[in-house]
Amino acid sequence: MYYPYLRGRQFELIALREYAFQYGIKNNIIPIIEPVKGTFNSMKLALPKLKEGKVKFALILNPQVGDKKNAEEIIDALKDELFDHSIWIPAFLLTNNYPYIASQIKKNDYDNVMLICSDTVDSSDVDFENLVFSSKIKYVVSKENRTLKRKLSDKGKELIRLDDNFNPQKRNKDFLIIPEEKFTEEHLFYIADGFRGFSDYTLLISDFIEGGAAPWAVAIHLSYKKENEEVWVKHFVSNSNDSIANIQGKFAEATEKAISFLDKKNIHTFASEELREYYKNTAYPGLGMVKKISIKNHLELMNEILNTVK
């Protein structure tokens, strides 16, 4: 199973909504969502669509970035969307806050809880052991940690490997000298390596950055499968990058390169067809929607791969 880690920003949630509508029971993805916005309007639109599409999701109840909300605020704001406990997984980010997380789980009588371990987690800490060994905990998400893996090997937990695979550049135009690069091969080896699932931040950087200035270059990132079954990411970048003027023209330049590649590789996903439509109509949807296309294309790809290897 694939557990993409996404934030609750509009374009990420739109990608999930559309993916859920298009894949339904053929889904092999459980997204992990960290709410980062001060309002929940986009969440209220997205979560019912995930339910309708039978896409189970994990919701982080103690977000650490963005407009931070506590668990009580999140649950209260989304009480209608989260009423059916069978459709979602309560998730908590672990730093050194073990007693607080334990108290939240007990207070709300949560079951099948997901813990997401940060770099500060000490797996030898008594409070950590008491928490992670609890029967209430089902999923443990962590970067590669052999000590933790050994500790959990016979405890009935579903250990999920988290990787930070996307390699960001300081400027979009820097991707011009990096046409493509390997993204992941975890889908090939995670079971043999002792994991029950694998996770990453899709084609987004792991650091949370809100907003941003107008770009000098437009870059479109699309993942695809190589002949050896590895997943690589291809970068398509505009050429007229000497000013911030004419973003629509920059998008057209990057899109032309992307469509040429997609046609050559005979790649047809819902996301790639949307990109083709924008190019055909010389339309510019905005940078948020460009990111949405990258995310949705990646979700489609990973789901197809997991369907194939079943």
Residue pairs with C-beta under 8 A, 6 or more apart in sequence:
1 28
1 29
1 30
1 196
1 197
1 306
2 28
2 29
2 30
2 187
2 197
2 198
2 199
2 302
2 303
2 306
3 29
3 30
3 31
3 32
3 58
3 141
3 160
3 197
3 198
3 199
4 29
4 31
4 32
4 199
4 200
4 201
4 202
4 298
4 299
4 302
5 31
5 32
5 34
5 162
5 199
5 200
5 201
5 202
5 206
6 12
6 13
6 15
6 16
6 31
6 32
6 33
6 34
6 201
6 202
6 204
6 295
7 33
7 34
7 35
7 36
7 65
7 66
7 208
8 33
8 34
8 35
8 36
8 37
8 42
8 43
8 66
9 36
9 37
9 42
10 42
10 288
11 288
11 289
11 291
11 292
11 295
12 204
12 291
12 292
12 295
13 33
13 42
13 43
13 45
13 46
14 42
14 46
14 289
14 292
15 292
15 295
15 296
15 299
16 31
16 33
16 46
16 49
16 50
16 55
16 57
16 299
17 45
17 46
17 49
17 50
18 270
18 292
18 296
19 29
19 53
19 55
19 296
19 299
19 300
19 303
20 27
20 49
20 50
20 52
20 53
20 54
20 55
21 49
21 52
21 53
22 270
22 300
23 53
23 55
23 300
23 303
24 53
24 54
24 55
25 54
26 303
26 307
27 53
27 54
27 55
27 303
28 302
28 303
28 306
28 307
28 310
29 55
29 299
29 302
29 303
29 306
30 55
30 56
30 57
30 58
30 89
30 197
31 50
31 55
31 57
31 58
32 57
32 58
32 60
32 91
32 114
32 116
32 141
32 199
33 43
33 57
33 58
33 59
33 60
34 60
34 63
34 64
34 65
34 66
34 93
35 43
35 59
35 60
35 63
35 66
35 69
35 74
36 63
36 65
36 66
36 67
36 208
36 210
37 43
37 66
37 67
38 67
38 69
40 74
40 77
40 78
43 77
43 78
43 81
44 78
44 81
47 57
47 78
47 81
47 82
47 88
48 81
50 56
50 57
50 87
51 81
51 84
51 87
56 87
56 88
56 89
57 87
57 88
57 89
58 88
58 89
58 90
58 91
58 114
58 139
59 74
59 78
59 82
59 88
59 89
59 90
59 91
60 91
60 92
60 93
60 116
61 71
61 74
61 75
61 90
61 91
61 92
61 104
62 70
62 71
62 92
62 93
62 97
62 100
62 101
62 104
63 69
63 74
63 93
64 93
64 95
65 208
66 208
66 210
69 77
71 104
71 108
75 82
75 108
82 88
85 111
89 112
89 113
89 114
89 138
89 139
90 105
90 108
90 110
90 112
90 113
90 114
91 113
91 114
91 115
91 116
91 139
92 101
92 104
92 105
92 113
92 114
92 115
92 116
93 116
93 118
94 101
94 115
94 116
94 117
94 118
94 121
94 128
94 131
95 118
95 120
95 121
96 120
96 121
96 122
96 125
98 125
98 127
98 128
98 130
98 131
99 127
101 115
101 131
102 127
102 130
102 131
102 134
104 110
105 113
105 134
105 136
110 136
111 136
111 138
112 136
112 138
112 139
113 136
113 137
113 138
113 139
114 137
114 138
114 139
114 140
114 141
115 131
115 132
115 137
115 139
115 140
115 141
116 141
116 142
116 162
117 140
117 141
117 142
117 143
117 145
117 148
119 143
121 128
121 142
121 148
122 128
123 129
123 132
123 145
123 147
123 148
123 151
129 151
131 137
132 140
132 152
132 155
132 157
133 155
137 157
138 157
138 158
139 157
139 158
139 160
139 197
140 148
140 152
140 157
140 158
140 159
140 160
141 160
141 162
141 199
142 148
142 159
142 160
142 161
142 162
143 161
143 162
143 163
143 164
144 161
144 163
148 159
149 159
149 194
152 159
153 194
158 196
158 197
159 194
159 195
159 196
160 195
160 196
160 197
160 198
160 199
161 186
161 190
161 193
161 195
161 197
161 198
161 199
162 198
162 199
162 200
163 184
163 186
163 198
163 199
163 200
164 200
164 201
164 206
165 183
165 184
165 200
165 201
166 183
166 200
166 201
166 202
166 203
166 204
166 205
166 206
166 221
166 233
167 178
167 181
168 205
169 175
169 178
171 216
171 217
172 215
172 216
172 217
172 218
172 219
172 237
172 238
172 241
173 216
173 217
173 219
173 237
173 238
173 241
175 219
175 235
175 237
176 217
176 235
176 237
178 235
179 234
179 235
180 232
180 233
180 234
180 235
181 232
181 233
181 235
182 230
182 231
182 232
183 203
183 223
183 230
183 231
183 232
183 233
184 198
184 200
184 230
184 231
185 229
185 230
185 231
186 198
186 200
187 198
187 229
187 231
187 302
187 305
187 306
187 309
188 229
188 230
190 197
190 198
202 294
202 295
202 298
202 299
203 221
203 222
203 223
203 233
203 294
203 295
203 298
204 291
204 295
213 244
214 244
214 247
215 244
215 247
215 250
215 287
216 241
216 242
216 243
216 244
217 237
217 238
217 241
217 250
218 237
218 238
218 247
218 250
218 251
218 253
218 254
218 287
218 290
219 235
219 236
219 237
219 238
219 254
220 235
220 236
220 237
220 254
220 255
220 257
220 258
220 275
220 290
220 293
220 294
221 233
221 234
221 235
221 236
221 294
222 233
222 234
222 236
222 258
222 261
222 262
222 272
222 294
222 297
222 298
223 231
223 232
223 233
223 234
223 294
223 297
223 298
223 301
224 231
224 232
224 233
224 234
224 265
224 267
224 301
225 231
225 232
225 301
225 305
226 232
229 305
231 301
231 302
231 305
234 258
234 261
236 254
236 255
236 257
236 258
236 261
237 254
237 257
238 249
238 250
238 251
238 253
238 254
239 253
240 246
240 249
240 250
240 253
241 250
247 284
247 287
248 284
251 278
251 284
251 290
252 279
252 282
252 284
255 275
255 278
255 279
256 279
258 275
259 275
259 276
259 279
261 267
262 268
262 272
262 275
262 276
269 296
269 297
269 300
269 301
270 296
270 300
271 293
271 294
271 296
271 297
271 300
272 293
272 297
274 293
275 293
277 283
278 284
278 285
